[in-house]
Amino acid sequence: MGVCDAIEHYAPVGKPDAMNAPHLPKVAGIDSTVPSPAHTVAPARATPGSPSVTPPHAPGAVLQDRLAGWVSDLTTLHELTERLARTSSLADALQELLRAGASLMGARRGFVVLEPGDGLGPDTTAGLGLARADLGHIETVPRSSMSYGRILDGLPGGEGEIARPDLLSEEGLDPRHREVAVRLGYAASYALPLRTQAEARLGAAVWLYDEPAEPVERQRHLAGLYAGYAAEHLTRLVELERTRARVTTLSEELLPSRLPRVSGVQLAARHRTGPRGGGDWYDALPLPDAALGLAVGSVTGAGPSAVAAMGRLRASLRAYAVMEGEDPVAVLSDLELLLRLTEPARSATALFAYCEPALRKITLAGAGHSPPLVIGERRTEYVETSLSAPLGMLACWEAPSVEFRAQPGETVLLYTDGLLHRTGDPMDRAFSRLHAAAASVPRALRADPGAVAGHVLGTMLPNDLDNAAGEEDVVLLAARFE
């Protein structure tokens, strides 16, 4: 017997069920292993003359039934908390919280408002069975009239759970609240605060009933236990989300805020920071004699330390490029010496290209980096570069440079290995996919380097980047020569 049936069948004497839901609500996403939402209609009384399976006053029968119900409750609670613990993103955890609460209390819809009390965010609202427009309607209701508003704003009556079994019959109900409830078709609500054991406010969850209803005491108890665990789990995910946001902000601030304008060439870049924050970078800087320096690279590791190392390496490369940019091998040699002296435990890949836009001439050198890709009307091909080790791997790095010319209208695409790794494919297949993605750029988009880079990125990683295999950063730098 599942917990929800046990809740109904073994309800303590003298505590009648208050909900009156005529049908079992179905909640999307709940596995069959988890009991379905609870019946809240009181069990039918036995008709006169019907057989009785268990004598009403059999010794130990009540205790046995209660023990069976408690075991069922604990099993269900364990299953639901295990499912919540397996969520690794804040959005997934909020959805699981709403689904589990709906299953425990027999609700069909609900929403959760995440609003940490320290004011550092992230502030968000997620719904179950409610479209974004529905949530928008709810947000138009004055907060003081809503259960979640009382909880989050510390208003009277918002210290704990808030049950509103018959909203439309409440005296003094806000007119806008009444209008929204009628529009969305809910007649009752039950709200729980989300607080940690340290009493830190995190948010509030609200479940909605289509008809006047109220969860019974046993359902409230289970939901309260689950909400306490969920608050602790959500707190950890909130901290992780904040850390990721800080690393992403730091990474973005260390990269060029805008690309330079250089006669004869158009530039565009695309950058996505991985979940943990990595050390991929790109750069474009004007050089003497109307030249242009282009660079992409990546340092090993992830997190704030890798981002900081990336910033130091990029700043150093800019200095070396200004002094001896016409010799890309010398630029990378100096960078390798600096890395070995200042970051002995870290290695890096890098590619530096010295461009003369008037001649459409590019001289480049790479250290353990993937070759650039030339995209044009008549060709889509990788630039042949010599094999070389990453910076910091050998006692003294050196590799020959490569020189080639771009045709008018061609785009040279520089990128980091994260673009290949996050496809989840072996490297040879990833290179083939990149070549196919570049060759498939529509002719109408080829005059815009930003559109070229965007098409390649979207084709290589069609799904959300955070869900792609791997955790590396992704960098693309496109230069179209006129």
Secondary structure per residue as TSV (DSSP state, phi and psi in degrees):
chain	resnum	aa	ss	phi	psi
A	1	M	-	360.0	133.0
A	2	G	-	-77.7	169.1
A	3	V	H	-64.8	-37.2
A	4	C	H	-68.5	-39.2
A	5	D	H	-67.3	-36.7
A	6	A	H	-65.7	-37.1
A	7	I	H	-59.1	-40.3
A	8	E	H	-78.1	-45.4
A	9	H	H	-72.5	-33.4
A	10	Y	T	-110.4	29.8
A	11	A	-	-61.4	138.2
A	12	P	-	-59.3	145.2
A	13	V	T	-65.7	138.2
A	14	G	T	91.9	-2.9
A	15	K	-	-121.4	85.0
A	16	P	-	-68.7	150.4
A	17	D	-	-68.4	140.4
A	18	A	-	-104.3	-19.0
A	19	M	-	-79.9	156.9
A	20	N	-	-142.0	67.0
A	21	A	-	-96.5	120.3
A	22	P	S	-72.7	-21.8
A	23	H	S	-132.5	159.7
A	24	L	-	-76.0	115.3
A	25	P	-	-66.9	146.0
A	26	K	-	-107.6	129.4
A	27	V	-	-111.1	122.2
A	28	A	T	-65.3	141.1
A	29	G	T	94.1	-7.0
A	30	I	-	-87.3	123.4
A	31	D	-	-66.0	157.7
A	32	S	T	-68.0	-18.6
A	33	T	T	-72.6	-19.1
A	34	V	S	-95.3	132.8
A	35	P	-	-56.9	146.2
A	36	S	-	-71.8	165.2
A	37	P	-	-53.0	153.7
A	38	A	-	-74.9	142.6
A	39	H	-	-66.5	141.8
A	40	T	-	-124.1	6.9
A	41	V	S	-82.4	135.6
A	42	A	-	-60.4	142.2
A	43	P	-	-57.9	143.2
A	44	A	-	-67.0	138.9
A	45	R	-	-75.7	147.0
A	46	A	-	-67.8	138.3
A	47	T	-	-78.8	152.1
A	48	P	T	-57.1	132.3
A	49	G	T	89.0	-8.1
A	50	S	-	-75.2	147.8
A	51	P	-	-70.3	147.5
A	52	S	-	-108.5	122.4
A	53	V	S	-67.0	-44.7
A	54	T	S	-123.0	128.2
A	55	P	-	-55.5	138.0
A	56	P	T	-61.1	-25.2
A	57	H	T	-119.9	29.7
A	58	A	-	-64.2	135.6
A	59	P	T	-60.1	129.3
A	60	G	T	79.5	-5.2
A	61	A	H	-66.4	-41.7
A	62	V	H	-64.6	-44.2
A	63	L	H	-63.9	-40.1
A	64	Q	H	-64.1	-42.4
A	65	D	H	-63.3	-41.0
A	66	R	H	-66.7	-40.4
A	67	L	H	-62.5	-40.7
A	68	A	H	-63.1	-39.6
A	69	G	H	-65.8	-40.4
A	70	W	H	-65.0	-42.2
A	71	V	H	-61.2	-42.4
A	72	S	H	-63.4	-41.6
A	73	D	H	-60.6	-47.1
A	74	L	H	-63.6	-38.4
A	75	T	H	-63.6	-45.9
A	76	T	H	-63.5	-44.1
A	77	L	H	-62.1	-39.6
A	78	H	H	-63.1	-44.2
A	79	E	H	-62.3	-42.9
A	80	L	H	-68.7	-41.0
A	81	T	H	-69.2	-32.4
A	82	E	H	-64.5	-41.5
A	83	R	H	-64.1	-39.7
A	84	L	H	-65.8	-39.6
A	85	A	H	-64.5	-25.1
A	86	R	T	-78.9	-9.7
A	87	T	-	-76.8	137.0
A	88	S	-	-115.3	-5.3
A	89	S	S	-121.5	155.1
A	90	L	H	-64.0	-41.1
A	91	A	H	-63.3	-43.4
A	92	D	H	-65.4	-39.3
A	93	A	H	-65.0	-39.7
A	94	L	H	-65.4	-39.3
A	95	Q	H	-66.6	-40.2
A	96	E	H	-66.0	-38.5
A	97	L	H	-58.4	-45.9
A	98	L	H	-66.8	-41.1
A	99	R	H	-64.8	-44.6
A	100	A	H	-64.8	-43.4
A	101	G	H	-62.8	-39.4
A	102	A	H	-64.1	-39.6
A	103	S	H	-65.7	-41.1
A	104	L	H	-69.0	-33.8
A	105	M	H	-111.6	4.5
A	106	G	T	73.5	21.6
A	107	A	-	-90.5	163.0
A	108	R	S	-107.4	-30.3
A	109	R	E	-134.8	166.9
A	110	G	E	179.8	174.3
A	111	F	E	-152.7	156.2
A	112	V	E	-127.3	135.5
A	113	V	E	-110.8	114.2
A	114	L	E	-95.8	119.1
A	115	E	-	-151.7	78.7
A	116	P	-	-53.6	140.0
A	117	G	T	-67.7	-19.6
A	118	D	T	-79.9	-4.6
A	119	G	S	76.1	9.2
A	120	L	-	-94.1	-1.1
A	121	G	-	72.9	-173.6
A	122	P	-	-77.2	140.6
A	123	D	-	-96.6	126.5
A	124	T	E	-155.2	161.7
A	125	T	E	-130.2	132.9
A	126	A	E	-127.7	147.1
A	127	G	E	-126.1	154.3
A	128	L	E	-121.0	118.6
A	129	G	S	72.9	12.9
A	130	L	-	-126.8	126.9
A	131	A	-	-74.3	167.3
A	132	R	H	-59.0	-36.7
A	133	A	H	-65.1	-36.5
A	134	D	H	-64.3	-43.2
A	135	L	H	-63.1	-34.7
A	136	G	H	-63.2	-40.6
A	137	H	H	-62.3	-43.0
A	138	I	H	-61.9	-38.2
A	139	E	H	-69.8	-14.9
A	140	T	T	-80.1	-12.3
A	141	V	S	-77.9	135.8
A	142	P	-	-52.9	133.5
A	143	R	G	-58.3	-34.9
A	144	S	G	-65.3	-19.1
A	145	S	G	-90.0	-12.8
A	146	M	S	-99.5	147.9
A	147	S	H	-61.3	-43.1
A	148	Y	H	-65.4	-31.6
A	149	G	H	-66.7	-40.2
A	150	R	H	-62.5	-39.7
A	151	I	H	-68.8	-49.1
A	152	L	H	-71.8	-32.5
A	153	D	T	-93.9	1.4
A	154	G	T	66.9	33.1
A	155	L	-	-79.1	161.7
A	156	P	T	-55.1	133.7
A	157	G	T	88.4	-3.2
A	158	G	-	-102.7	19.7
A	159	E	S	-76.5	-24.6
A	160	G	S	-144.5	-147.5
A	161	E	-	-64.7	151.6
A	162	I	E	-132.1	112.4
A	163	A	E	-103.9	129.1
A	164	R	E	-126.7	85.8
A	165	P	S	-70.6	-20.4
A	166	D	-	-148.2	82.5
A	167	L	G	-59.6	-47.2
A	168	L	G	-69.2	-15.6
A	169	S	G	-98.5	1.1
A	170	E	-	-68.7	135.9
A	171	E	T	-77.1	137.1
A	172	G	T	77.3	15.1
A	173	L	-	-63.5	134.1
A	174	D	-	-56.4	132.7
A	175	P	H	-57.1	-38.7
A	176	R	H	-67.2	-37.0
A	177	H	H	-63.6	-43.0
A	178	R	H	-61.1	-43.4
A	179	E	H	-62.3	-43.6
A	180	V	H	-68.5	-40.0
A	181	A	H	-61.9	-41.9
A	182	V	H	-67.5	-41.0
A	183	R	H	-63.4	-42.8
A	184	L	H	-88.4	-12.2
A	185	G	T	79.2	38.2
A	186	Y	-	-121.0	147.6
A	187	A	-	-122.0	-8.5
A	188	A	E	-151.9	159.2
A	189	S	E	-147.9	157.4
A	190	Y	E	-140.0	125.1
A	191	A	E	-121.0	143.8
A	192	L	E	-128.1	136.6
A	193	P	E	-74.3	149.2
A	194	L	E	-108.5	103.1
A	195	R	E	-132.3	145.6
A	196	T	-	-80.6	174.5
A	197	Q	T	-63.2	-25.8
A	198	A	T	-83.8	10.1
A	199	E	-	65.4	24.9
A	200	A	-	-80.8	126.4
A	201	R	E	-75.5	131.7
A	202	L	E	-116.6	-38.6
A	203	G	E	171.4	-159.8
A	204	A	E	-150.1	144.0
A	205	A	E	-116.5	138.9
A	206	V	E	-130.5	131.4
A	207	W	E	-113.3	142.2
A	208	L	E	-114.8	141.5
A	209	Y	E	-114.9	142.8
A	210	D	S	-72.3	-25.0
A	211	E	S	-128.6	163.1
A	212	P	S	-54.4	126.3
A	213	A	-	-163.3	164.4
A	214	E	-	-157.1	129.9
A	215	P	-	-65.2	146.5
A	216	V	-	-78.4	172.0
A	217	E	H	-59.1	-40.5
A	218	R	H	-66.2	-39.9
A	219	Q	H	-64.2	-40.5
A	220	R	H	-62.4	-40.2
A	221	H	H	-63.6	-46.5
A	222	L	H	-63.4	-43.3
A	223	A	H	-63.8	-37.7
A	224	G	H	-64.9	-41.8
A	225	L	H	-62.6	-43.7
A	226	Y	H	-65.4	-42.0
A	227	A	H	-62.9	-35.3
A	228	G	H	-64.1	-43.2
A	229	Y	H	-66.6	-42.3
A	230	A	H	-60.8	-38.1
A	231	A	H	-62.1	-40.5
A	232	E	H	-65.7	-42.3
A	233	H	H	-66.0	-43.1
A	234	L	H	-64.0	-35.0
A	235	T	H	-60.9	-42.6
A	236	R	H	-63.7	-41.1
A	237	L	H	-69.4	-33.8
A	238	V	H	-63.1	-43.9
A	239	E	H	-63.3	-39.7
A	240	L	H	-64.3	-40.9
A	241	E	H	-64.2	-40.4
A	242	R	H	-64.9	-41.3
A	243	T	H	-63.2	-43.3
A	244	R	H	-62.3	-40.8
A	245	A	H	-64.6	-40.2
A	246	R	H	-66.1	-41.9
A	247	V	H	-65.3	-41.1
A	248	T	H	-63.3	-43.0
A	249	T	H	-62.4	-44.5
A	250	L	H	-61.6	-43.2
A	251	S	H	-63.1	-43.7
A	252	E	H	-65.2	-37.0
A	253	E	H	-68.6	-27.2
A	254	L	H	-83.7	-9.6
A	255	L	S	-97.4	164.2
A	256	P	-	-57.8	131.5
A	257	S	S	-72.0	-28.0
A	258	R	S	-156.3	155.0
A	259	L	-	-90.0	148.0
A	260	P	-	-72.2	158.7
A	261	R	-	-101.0	118.5
A	262	V	B	-126.7	132.5
A	263	S	T	-61.2	133.2
A	264	G	T	93.4	-4.0
A	265	V	E	-148.2	143.3
A	266	Q	E	-112.4	138.2
A	267	L	E	-121.1	148.7
A	268	A	E	-154.8	151.0
A	269	A	E	-140.0	151.9
A	270	R	E	-133.3	131.6
A	271	H	E	-139.5	130.7
A	272	R	E	-129.7	125.6
A	273	T	-	-84.6	136.6
A	274	G	-	-68.3	170.2
A	275	P	T	-56.1	-36.5
A	276	R	T	-97.2	-6.9
A	277	G	-	81.5	119.5
A	278	G	E	-119.9	-168.8
A	279	G	E	-115.1	31.8
A	280	D	E	-81.7	142.9
A	281	W	E	-144.5	167.0
A	282	Y	E	-143.5	161.7
A	283	D	E	-158.7	152.0
A	284	A	E	-147.0	123.1
A	285	L	E	-141.5	138.5
A	286	P	E	-66.8	142.2
A	287	L	E	-124.4	165.9
A	288	P	T	-57.0	157.5
A	289	D	T	64.5	34.7
A	290	A	T	60.0	27.2
A	291	A	E	-91.4	172.6
A	292	L	E	-140.2	133.5
A	293	G	E	-105.4	130.4
A	294	L	E	-119.9	138.0
A	295	A	E	-147.0	143.4
A	296	V	E	-137.5	153.5
A	297	G	E	-171.7	174.5
A	298	S	E	-153.6	136.2
A	299	V	E	-103.2	153.9
A	300	T	E	-71.4	155.9
A	301	G	E	96.9	178.9
A	302	A	E	-149.6	163.4
A	303	G	S	94.3	-173.9
A	304	P	H	-57.6	-37.6
A	305	S	H	-65.2	-39.6
A	306	A	H	-67.6	-38.6
A	307	V	H	-64.0	-42.0
A	308	A	H	-64.8	-42.0
A	309	A	H	-63.1	-38.9
A	310	M	H	-59.9	-43.0
A	311	G	H	-62.6	-42.0
A	312	R	H	-65.5	-42.6
A	313	L	H	-67.3	-41.9
A	314	R	H	-64.2	-42.3
A	315	A	H	-63.1	-39.3
A	316	S	H	-67.2	-41.0
A	317	L	H	-62.6	-37.3
A	318	R	H	-59.6	-42.2
A	319	A	H	-64.8	-45.7
A	320	Y	H	-65.3	-33.9
A	321	A	H	-66.4	-38.4
A	322	V	H	-65.8	-38.1
A	323	M	H	-78.3	-39.2
A	324	E	H	-146.3	42.1
A	325	G	T	-64.5	-26.1
A	326	E	T	-67.5	-11.9
A	327	D	-	-118.7	87.4
A	328	P	H	-58.7	-31.2
A	329	V	H	-64.0	-41.6
A	330	A	H	-65.1	-38.3
A	331	V	H	-60.9	-47.9
A	332	L	H	-71.5	-31.5
A	333	S	H	-63.4	-44.8
A	334	D	H	-63.0	-39.5
A	335	L	H	-65.7	-37.8
A	336	E	H	-65.4	-40.6
A	337	L	H	-64.2	-43.1
A	338	L	H	-61.9	-43.9
A	339	L	H	-63.3	-41.6
A	340	R	H	-66.5	-32.2
A	341	L	H	-83.7	-35.6
A	342	T	H	-102.8	-24.2
A	343	E	-	-130.7	65.1
A	344	P	T	-64.1	-22.8
A	345	A	T	-94.5	8.8
A	346	R	-	-129.3	146.3
A	347	S	-	-120.2	169.7
A	348	A	E	-154.5	152.4
A	349	T	E	-107.3	150.9
A	350	A	E	-157.5	150.9
A	351	L	E	-137.9	129.6
A	352	F	E	-125.7	131.5
A	353	A	E	-123.0	129.5
A	354	Y	E	-99.0	114.9
A	355	C	E	-110.3	138.9
A	356	E	E	-116.0	90.7
A	357	P	T	-56.1	-36.1
A	358	A	T	-62.5	-32.6
A	359	L	T	-99.4	-5.8
A	360	R	T	53.2	39.5
A	361	K	E	-106.3	133.7
A	362	I	E	-127.3	128.1
A	363	T	E	-117.2	124.1
A	364	L	E	-137.6	159.3
A	365	A	E	-140.9	144.4
A	366	G	E	-131.1	146.8
A	367	A	E	-119.9	97.8
A	368	G	S	63.4	23.5
A	369	H	-	-110.6	153.7
A	370	S	-	-68.6	147.5
A	371	P	-	-71.5	149.4
A	372	P	-	-66.3	165.7
A	373	L	E	-123.9	127.3
A	374	V	E	-97.4	126.3
A	375	I	E	-120.8	118.1
A	376	G	-	-146.1	-176.4
A	377	E	S	-68.8	-34.8
A	378	R	S	-107.4	-8.2
A	379	R	-	-153.7	149.7
A	380	T	E	-139.0	104.8
A	381	E	E	-149.9	153.7
A	382	Y	E	-79.2	145.2
A	383	V	-	-77.8	128.7
A	384	E	-	-73.7	116.2
A	385	T	-	-122.8	155.7
A	386	S	-	-76.9	150.0
A	387	L	-	-70.0	138.8
A	388	S	-	-151.2	158.0
A	389	A	-	-83.3	155.4
A	390	P	-	-62.3	160.5
A	391	L	B	-66.7	138.1
A	392	G	T	90.1	-0.6
A	393	M	S	-93.5	-27.3
A	394	L	S	-117.5	162.3
A	395	A	S	-63.8	-33.8
A	396	C	S	-147.5	116.6
A	397	W	-	-88.9	139.9
A	398	E	-	-164.3	141.3
A	399	A	-	-154.0	149.6
A	400	P	-	-70.1	152.8
A	401	S	-	-86.4	167.2
A	402	V	E	-127.4	140.3
A	403	E	E	-124.7	135.3
A	404	F	E	-152.6	168.3
A	405	R	E	-121.8	139.8
A	406	A	-	-93.1	145.2
A	407	Q	-	-83.2	156.9
A	408	P	T	-55.7	131.9
A	409	G	T	86.9	-3.9
A	410	E	-	-84.3	150.7
A	411	T	E	-114.8	130.2
A	412	V	E	-99.3	121.0
A	413	L	E	-106.7	117.8
A	414	L	E	-103.2	145.7
A	415	Y	E	-155.8	163.5
A	416	T	-	-102.0	165.5
A	417	D	T	-65.9	-17.4
A	418	G	H	-58.6	-32.3
A	419	L	H	-61.8	-35.1
A	420	L	H	-81.8	-43.8
A	421	H	H	-64.6	-37.2
A	422	R	T	-76.7	-3.7
A	423	T	T	-74.9	-21.6
A	424	G	T	80.1	2.9
A	425	D	S	-92.9	158.3
A	426	P	-	-57.6	156.2
A	427	M	H	-61.2	-40.2
A	428	D	H	-63.7	-39.5
A	429	R	H	-71.4	-35.8
A	430	A	H	-64.0	-40.2
A	431	F	H	-62.6	-39.7
A	432	S	H	-64.9	-40.2
A	433	R	H	-64.5	-39.2
A	434	L	H	-64.5	-42.8
A	435	H	H	-62.5	-42.3
A	436	A	H	-66.0	-38.6
A	437	A	H	-64.4	-41.1
A	438	A	H	-68.0	-39.1
A	439	A	H	-68.8	-22.9
A	440	S	T	-89.7	5.8
A	441	V	-	-61.9	123.3
A	442	P	-	-58.7	147.5
A	443	R	G	-59.8	-33.3
A	444	A	G	-67.8	-20.3
A	445	L	G	-96.1	-11.5
A	446	R	T	-71.2	-14.9
A	447	A	T	-81.6	-6.7
A	448	D	-	-118.1	109.4
A	449	P	H	-62.1	-30.5
A	450	G	H	-65.5	-40.2
A	451	A	H	-67.9	-35.8
A	452	V	H	-63.3	-49.4
A	453	A	H	-62.7	-40.9
A	454	G	H	-65.1	-39.0
A	455	H	H	-65.6	-43.9
A	456	V	H	-63.1	-44.5
A	457	L	H	-63.0	-45.8
A	458	G	H	-66.6	-32.4
A	459	T	H	-75.1	-39.8
A	460	M	H	-70.2	-41.3
A	461	L	-	-126.2	76.3
A	462	P	-	-66.6	-27.2
A	463	N	S	-87.1	175.1
A	464	D	-	-56.4	136.2
A	465	L	G	-62.9	-32.2
A	466	D	G	-68.3	-18.6
A	467	N	G	-100.6	-2.1
A	468	A	S	-73.4	158.0
A	469	A	S	-66.1	140.4
A	470	G	S	91.8	165.3
A	471	E	-	-127.3	14.6
A	472	E	-	-75.2	158.3
A	473	D	-	-69.0	163.9
A	474	V	E	-129.2	127.0
A	475	V	E	-133.0	132.5
A	476	L	E	-130.9	134.9
A	477	L	E	-129.1	117.0
A	478	A	E	-112.3	133.1
A	479	A	E	-126.4	116.2
A	480	R	E	-102.7	124.5
A	481	F	E	-96.0	133.9
A	482	E	-	-86.8	360.0
